[in-house]
């Protein structure tokens, strides 16, 4: 019987090497009972959403977004801090909404741009969006939600059969020939039990699958409810932010009452809204200020200076309406100057009550106004003189014999007056004196055009002696006008040369000749003002140089009427120096 062929040896090299143990690279033979070593994998980088700073002082930094909400700004207590002076302390807020993210502006100073467009409401973010905050830019990346990525995890190595090299059926293995092995009998009870186990396992699997489906449905419904609630919160946040922005717009326009209404609406919805308290305090302080400013404008329009000044003084020092306040104060000064000039014209025209009323109002706004005070004092003095009653002289018990002659003279009937006086020469010595005065007056009056100031003064004196209480005659009025012009020239010249007493004397003569002469009244008013200045000069010299002070005090006395304040003071000082 021929010998069987020798068994072939299993190759020990990898594919590609020479069969039968050539010179190819040898692969070590794994011992029986061992498993394949685990494949070592590198740590995967963070693939969730994040912010990458692409411009600004923090360029190059990255911030992973792992929580549900982030505040970004310059403040160091923010979850994400960007130290940039152009970024507000609380600039933007990032929120996770479902599987995505949104961004909203928190009322920043420079505003927020997304891809170059300004945002006012909460905005949904997409992968690659660029957010601009002042000089800084950040890029939002969320690769997981933009491209599906599947991580492949190496599974367990398949076990190798034990015993090293697998055995081929043949030599060394017992062959079972068909038809020679005994068939194992089937146990019906075991078979039924096995079937029950399979059915029970299937039922358990079905129950677990059903429970898992129900759990997933509940989780999905819960997520939908949370998403709906989140959207309601977002809409409410947008509504409140819109109310707040409307209030700030009203503040910029100076509409403080409208701003307060908006802030009260915001307070009713969210009492703890950020920045609400500070804005409310500011608005509640500025509303009264605005009311005072409006009242001052109305008073100025009506030329009520004292009321306008009182309203402006009620405005608080920390108001933001300082420009409008300064403009009103300048306008108040301009109106006061114009009203003072108006009062001077009224005083010169003898409208004393109106001049006093105007200067009273000016002094209520500016108590130190020098010009207004002088006009007011003079108006008060003249009103006092005007309103002081003068008792008329008692009528004579019987008309004197020369009375008819004086009446004829007042009516410019000199011939009739002389005739009547001649009839009473034997009745009273007065008639003789009256005839002498009428004769001298008639001679002077005939050459009135050639009379100088002295002659005119004599003419007026004679007329006064003749008419007495009846007042000047018609002839004296013509002479008075001519004399007034001459006296006024002398008064003006004396005033220009600083001869105060002489100027006062001639101004008074002018008014005696013509009581309505405005120029003489102005000179007397100016000299009353000058009297105060001269008095102060004399008062300063009274101790060091009394010889120079005495003439000045005398000038003050000559420049002012006896009821004047400076007249009385000068008399007192002059009396002190004379002792």
C-alpha positions in Angstrom: 0.0 0.0 0.0 1.5 3.3 -1.0 2.4 5.8 1.7 0.1 9.0 2.0 1.6 12.2 0.7 3.2 14.4 3.3 1.1 17.2 4.9 1.7 20.7 3.6 3.2 23.3 6.1 1.2 26.5 6.8 2.9 29.6 5.4 4.3 31.9 8.1 4.8 35.1 6.1 2.3 37.8 5.1 0.8 37.9 1.7 3.2 39.1 -0.9 6.2 37.2 0.6 7.6 34.2 -1.2 5.7 31.0 -0.3 7.4 28.4 1.8 9.3 30.9 4.0 11.0 33.2 1.6 12.9 36.4 2.5 9.7 38.6 2.9 8.9 40.6 6.1 8.0 38.2 8.9 4.8 38.7 10.9 4.9 37.4 14.5 2.5 34.6 15.2 -0.1 35.5 17.8 -0.2 32.9 20.5 -3.3 30.9 21.1 -5.8 32.4 23.5 -4.8 36.1 23.0 -6.9 38.9 21.5 -5.9 41.7 19.1 -4.6 44.8 20.8 -7.0 47.9 21.0 -6.5 50.6 18.3 -5.3 53.8 20.0 -7.3 56.9 18.8 -6.2 60.6 19.0 -8.4 63.0 21.2 -10.9 64.7 19.0 -11.0 68.5 19.0 -14.0 70.4 20.5 -16.6 70.3 17.7 -19.4 72.2 19.5 -20.4 75.9 18.9 -17.8 78.5 19.8 -16.8 82.1 19.2 -13.5 83.0 17.5 -12.2 86.6 17.9 -11.1 87.7 14.5 -10.4 91.4 15.0 -9.7 93.7 18.0 -7.4 93.5 21.0 -8.5 89.8 21.7 -7.9 88.6 18.1 -7.1 84.9 18.0 -8.8 83.9 21.2 -11.6 81.2 21.2 -14.5 80.7 23.6 -16.4 77.4 23.6 -20.2 77.7 24.1 -21.1 74.8 26.5 -23.7 76.5 28.7 -27.1 77.7 27.7 -26.5 81.5 27.9 -23.6 83.9 27.7 -23.2 87.6 28.2 -20.4 89.2 26.2 -18.9 92.6 27.0 -16.0 94.6 28.5 -16.9 93.9 32.1 -14.6 91.4 33.8 -17.6 89.6 35.5 -19.0 88.5 32.1 -18.7 84.8 31.1 -17.0 86.1 27.9 -14.9 89.2 28.5 -13.5 91.2 25.6 -11.2 94.1 26.8 -12.0 96.7 24.2 -12.9 100.3 25.0 -15.3 100.4 22.1 -17.2 97.4 23.5 -19.9 98.1 26.1 -19.7 96.6 29.6 -22.7 94.4 28.8 -22.8 94.3 24.9 -24.6 91.2 23.6 -26.2 88.1 24.9 -26.0 84.6 23.3 -28.7 82.1 24.0 -29.2 78.4 23.1 -32.6 78.0 21.5 -33.3 74.3 20.7 -30.4 73.1 18.6 -29.4 76.6 17.5 -28.2 79.9 19.0 -29.5 83.5 19.0 -27.8 86.8 19.6 -29.4 90.1 21.0 -28.0 93.6 21.7 -28.1 94.7 25.4 -28.5 98.4 24.7 -24.8 98.9 23.8 -23.4 102.3 23.0 -22.0 101.5 19.6 -24.6 98.9 18.6 -24.1 95.4 17.2 -23.8 94.2 13.6 -24.3 90.7 12.2 -22.6 90.3 8.9 -22.5 94.1 8.6 -26.2 94.7 9.3 -27.4 96.3 12.6 -29.7 94.2 14.8 -32.4 95.5 17.1 -34.2 92.2 17.9 -32.9 88.7 18.9 -31.4 87.2 15.8 -30.8 83.5 14.9 -27.2 82.7 14.3 -25.7 80.5 11.5 -22.3 78.9 11.2 -19.8 81.5 10.0 -21.8 84.6 11.0 -19.6 87.6 11.9 -20.6 89.7 14.9 -19.2 93.2 15.1 -19.0 95.0 18.5 -17.2 98.4 18.2 -13.6 97.6 16.9 -13.9 93.9 17.8 -15.3 91.1 15.6 -16.1 87.5 16.5 -17.0 84.6 14.2 -19.7 82.1 15.4 -18.9 78.5 14.4 -21.2 75.6 14.9 -19.9 72.9 12.6 -22.0 70.1 14.2 -25.3 71.8 13.2 -24.1 72.7 9.7 -22.5 69.4 8.5 -23.4 65.9 9.8 -20.2 64.3 11.2 -20.1 60.6 12.3 -17.4 59.4 14.6 -16.2 55.8 13.8 -15.4 53.9 16.9 -13.3 50.7 16.5 -15.3 47.6 17.6 -14.0 44.7 19.6 -11.6 42.3 17.8 -13.1 39.1 16.7 -11.8 36.1 18.8 -9.5 33.6 17.1 -10.1 29.9 17.6 -7.9 28.5 20.4 -5.2 26.0 19.7 -3.0 28.1 17.5 -3.0 26.9 13.9 -6.4 25.7 12.8 -6.7 22.0 12.1 -7.7 20.8 8.8 -10.1 17.9 8.7 -8.1 14.9 7.8 -5.2 13.5 9.6 -5.5 13.5 13.3 -9.2 14.2 13.3 -11.8 11.6 13.5 -14.2 11.6 10.6 -17.9 11.0 11.1 -19.3 9.1 8.3 -22.8 9.6 7.3 -25.3 7.1 8.3 -23.1 5.6 11.0 -23.8 8.2 13.9 -26.8 7.7 16.1 -29.5 10.5 15.9 -30.2 12.2 19.3 -33.8 11.9 20.3 -35.9 15.3 20.5 -37.4 16.3 24.0 -40.8 17.9 23.4 -40.9 19.5 26.9 -37.5 21.1 26.4 -38.5 22.3 23.0 -41.7 23.9 24.4 -39.8 25.5 27.2 -37.3 26.9 24.7 -40.2 28.3 22.7 -41.7 29.9 25.8 -38.4 31.6 26.6 -38.1 32.9 23.1 -41.7 34.3 23.3 -41.1 35.9 26.7 -37.8 37.5 25.5 -39.7 38.8 22.4 -42.4 40.2 24.7 -39.8 41.9 26.9 -38.1 43.4 23.9 -41.4 44.6 22.6 -42.3 46.2 25.9 -38.9 47.8 26.2 -39.2 49.1 22.6 -42.7 50.5 23.3 -41.5 52.1 26.6 -38.6 53.7 24.7 -40.9 55.0 22.0 -43.3 56.5 24.7 -40.3 58.0 26.5 -39.0 59.6 23.3 -42.5 60.9 22.5 -42.8 62.5 26.0 -39.3 63.9 25.7 -40.1 65.4 22.3 -43.4 66.9 23.6 -41.5 68.3 26.6 -38.9 69.8 24.3 -41.6 71.3 22.2 -43.3 72.9 25.3 -39.9 74.2 26.4 -39.2 75.6 22.9 -42.7 77.3 22.9 -42.0 78.7 26.3 -38.6 79.9 25.1 -40.1 81.6 22.1 -42.7 83.3 24.3 -39.8 84.5 26.5 -37.9 85.8 23.5 -41.0 87.7 22.2 -41.5 89.2 25.6 -37.9 90.2 25.8 -38.2 91.8 22.4 -41.3 93.7 23.4 -39.7 95.0 26.6 -36.6 96.0 24.7 -38.7 97.9 22.2 -40.5 99.7 25.1 -37.1 100.6 26.7 -35.8 101.8 23.3 -38.9 104.0 22.8 -38.3 105.6 26.3 -34.7 106.3 25.4 -35.7 107.9 22.1 -38.1 110.2 23.9 -35.3 111.2 26.4 -33.0 112.1 23.5 -35.8 114.4 22.1 -36.5 115.9 25.5 -40.0 114.4 25.8 -39.7 113.5 29.4 -43.4 112.9 30.1 -43.7 110.5 27.2 -40.5 108.7 28.4 -41.9 108.3 31.9 -45.1 106.7 30.5 -43.0 104.1 28.6 -40.8 103.5 31.6 -43.8 103.0 33.9 -45.2 100.5 31.3 -41.8 98.6 31.4 -41.8 98.7 35.2 -45.3 97.2 35.4 -44.1 94.3 33.2 -40.6 93.8 34.7 -39.7 95.8 37.8 -36.1 94.5 37.8 -35.4 95.3 34.1 -31.7 96.3 33.7 -31.2 100.1 33.8 -34.9 100.9 34.5 -34.3 102.4 38.0 -31.6 104.9 36.8 -33.7 106.1 33.9 -36.8 106.5 36.0 -34.9 108.5 38.6 -33.5 110.7 35.9 -36.9 111.2 34.2 -38.7 112.0 37.5 -36.1 114.7 38.2 -36.2 116.2 34.7 -40.0 116.5 34.3 -40.3 119.3 37.0 -37.2 121.0 35.5 -38.9 120.9 32.1 -42.1 122.4 33.6 -40.0 125.3 35.2 -38.2 125.9 31.9 -41.5 126.1 30.0 -43.0 128.5 32.6 -39.9 130.7 32.2 -40.2 130.8 28.4 -43.9 131.8 28.8 -43.1 134.5 31.3 -40.3 135.9 29.1 -42.7 136.0 26.1 -45.0 138.1 28.3 -42.0 140.3 29.6 -42.6 139.1 33.1 -38.9 139.1 34.2 -39.4 138.4 37.9 -41.6 135.4 37.2 -39.1 134.1 34.6 -36.2 134.4 37.0 -38.1 132.7 39.8 -38.9 129.7 37.5 -35.3 129.4 36.3 -34.0 129.4 39.8 -36.2 126.3 40.5 -34.3 124.2 38.0 -31.9 121.8 39.7 -28.1 122.2 39.1 -27.7 118.6 37.8 -30.2 119.0 34.9 -29.2 117.8 31.4 -31.0 120.8 29.9 -28.1 123.1 30.7 -27.8 124.4 27.1 -31.5 125.5 27.1 -31.1 126.9 30.6 -28.1 129.0 29.6 -29.9 130.3 26.5 -32.9 131.4 28.6 -30.7 133.2 31.1 -29.0 135.2 28.3 -32.4 136.0 26.9 -33.6 137.2 30.3 -30.6 139.6 30.5 -31.3 141.0 27.1 -35.0 141.6 27.8 -34.1 143.3 31.1 -31.8 145.7 29.3 -34.4 146.6 26.8 -37.1 147.1 29.5 -34.7 149.4 31.4 -34.3 151.6 28.4 -38.0 151.6 27.9 -38.5 152.7 31.5 -36.1 155.6 31.0 -38.1 156.9 28.1 -41.3 156.7 30.1 -39.8 158.5 33.0 -38.6 161.4 30.7 -42.1 161.6 29.4 -43.5 161.8 32.9 -45.2 158.4 32.7 -44.1 157.7 36.3 -46.3 154.8 37.2 -45.4 152.8 34.1 -41.7 153.5 34.6 -41.9 152.3 38.2 -43.8 149.1 37.3 -41.3 148.2 34.6 -38.2 148.8 36.9 -39.9 146.9 39.8 -40.1 143.9 37.5 -36.5 144.3 36.3 -35.3 144.6 39.9 -37.2 141.4 40.8 -35.0 139.5 38.3 -31.8 141.5 38.8 -31.8 143.2 42.3 -28.3 144.7 41.6 -29.3 146.4 38.3 -27.8 149.9 38.7 -29.7 151.7 35.9 -33.0 150.2 36.8 -32.6 151.1 40.5 -31.8 154.8 39.7 -34.9 155.0 37.4 -37.0 153.3 40.0 -35.9 155.7 42.8 -36.5 158.7 40.7 -40.0 157.5 39.7 -40.9 156.8 43.3 -39.7 160.3 44.4 -41.7 162.0 41.6 -44.8 160.0 42.3 -44.5 161.0 46.0 -44.3 164.6 45.0 -47.1 164.3 42.5 -49.5 162.5 44.9 -48.8 164.8 47.9 -51.9 167.0 48.2 -51.3 170.8 48.2 -53.8 172.8 50.1 -55.2 175.7 48.1 -54.9 179.1 49.6 -58.0 180.3 51.5 -60.0 182.7 49.4 -60.0 186.3 50.6 -63.0 187.4 52.6 -63.6 190.2 50.1 -62.1 190.9 46.7 -59.4 193.6 47.0 -59.8 196.7 44.9 -56.9 195.9 42.6 -58.2 192.3 41.8 -59.9 193.4 38.6 -56.8 195.2 37.4 -54.7 191.9 38.0 -57.3 189.9 36.0 -57.0 192.4 33.1 -53.2 192.1 33.3 -53.3 188.2 33.2 -55.4 188.5 30.0 -52.6 190.8 28.5 -54.8 193.9 28.7 -52.2 196.3 30.1 -54.1 199.5 29.3 -57.2 198.2 31.1 -55.2 197.1 34.0 -53.5 200.5 34.3 -56.8 202.3 34.2 -58.3 200.1 37.0 -55.2 200.6 39.1 -55.4 204.4 38.8 -59.0 204.2 40.1 -57.8 202.5 43.3 -54.8 204.6 44.1 -56.6 206.4 46.8 -58.0 203.2 48.3 -54.9 201.2 49.0 -51.1 201.6 48.9 -51.0 198.3 47.1 -52.5 199.9 44.0 -49.6 202.3 43.9 -47.0 199.5 44.0 -49.0 197.5 41.5 -49.0 200.5 39.1 -45.3 200.8 39.4 -44.7 197.1 38.6 -47.1 197.0 35.6 -45.4 200.1 34.2 -41.9 198.6 34.5 -43.1 195.3 33.1 -44.7 197.0 30.1 -41.5 198.9 29.3 -39.4 195.7 29.5 -41.9 193.6 27.5 -41.9 196.2 24.6 -38.1 195.5 24.1 -38.2 191.8 25.1 -36.3 190.7 21.9 -33.3 192.7 23.1 -33.3 191.6 26.7 -30.6 189.3 28.0 -31.0 186.6 30.6 -30.9 189.1 33.5 -33.6 191.4 31.9 -35.8 188.3 31.1 -35.5 187.2 34.7 -36.6 190.6 35.9 -39.5 190.6 33.5 -40.7 187.2 34.8 -40.2 188.3 38.4 -42.3 191.4 37.8 -45.0 189.2 36.3 -45.0 186.9 39.3 -45.3 189.9 41.7 -48.2 191.3 39.7 -50.2 188.1 39.1 -49.5 186.4 42.4 -51.6 183.2 42.9 -53.2 183.6 39.5 -50.1 182.3 37.8 -48.2 183.8 34.9 -49.9 186.1 32.4 -50.1 185.4 28.7 -47.3 187.9 28.1 -45.1 186.1 30.6 -45.5 182.8 28.8 -43.9 184.2 25.6 -41.1 185.7 27.7 -40.8 182.4 29.6 -40.2 180.4 26.5 -37.4 182.8 25.4 -35.9 183.0 28.9 -36.0 179.2 29.2 -33.9 178.8 26.1 -31.3 181.2 27.4 -31.3 179.7 30.9 -31.0 176.1 29.4 -27.9 177.1 27.4 -26.3 178.5 30.5 -27.2 175.3 32.4 -25.7 173.0 29.7 -22.5 175.0 29.6 -22.2 174.9 33.4 -22.7 171.2 33.4 -20.1 170.6 30.7 -17.5 172.6 32.7 -18.3 170.8 35.9 -19.9 173.8 37.6 -22.6 171.6 39.2 -24.2 174.3 41.5 -24.5 176.8 38.6 -25.9 174.1 36.3 -28.6 173.3 38.9 -29.4 177.0 39.3 -29.9 177.6 35.6 -31.8 174.4 35.1 -34.2 175.4 37.8 -34.6 178.9 36.3 -35.4 177.1 33.0 -38.1 175.1 34.6 -39.5 178.2 36.3 -39.7 179.9 32.9 -41.0 176.8 31.2 -42.1 174.0 33.5 -42.5 171.6 30.6 -38.9 172.0 29.4 -37.6 168.3 29.1 -33.9 169.3 28.7 -33.8 171.1 32.1 -35.5 168.1 33.7 -32.9 165.7 32.3 -30.0 167.9 33.6 -31.5 167.9 37.1 -32.0 164.1 37.0 -28.4 163.6 35.8 -27.1 165.9 38.5 -29.0 164.0 41.2 -27.2 160.9 40.0 -23.9 162.8 39.8 -24.6 164.1 43.4 -24.1 160.5 44.7 -20.7 160.3 43.0 -19.6 163.7 44.3 -20.8 162.8 47.8 -18.8 159.5 47.8 -15.7 161.5 46.8 -16.2 164.0 49.5 -16.9 161.2 52.1 -13.5 159.6 51.2 -11.7 162.9 51.7 -13.5 164.0 54.9 -10.8 162.5 57.2 -7.6 163.0 55.2 -8.4 166.3 53.5 -11.5 168.0 54.9 -10.7 171.3 53.1 -11.3 169.6 49.8 -14.3 167.6 51.1 -16.3 170.7 52.3 -16.7 172.3 48.7 -17.8 168.9 47.4 -20.4 168.5 50.1 -21.7 172.0 49.2 -21.9 171.0 45.6 -24.0 168.0 46.6 -26.3 170.3 48.5 -26.6 172.7 45.5 -27.2 169.8 43.1 -30.1 168.2 44.9 -33.5 169.2 46.3 -33.9 169.5 50.0 -35.9 166.2 50.3 -33.1 164.2 48.4 -31.2 161.5 50.3 -27.8 162.8 49.3 -28.8 166.4 50.1 -29.6 165.4 53.7 -26.4 163.3 54.1 -24.2 166.1 52.7 -25.8 168.6 55.2 -25.0 166.2 58.0 -21.4 165.7 57.0 -20.9 169.4 56.4 -22.2 170.1 59.8 -19.7 167.6 61.3 -16.8 169.1 59.5 -17.8 172.6 60.6 -17.5 171.8 64.3 
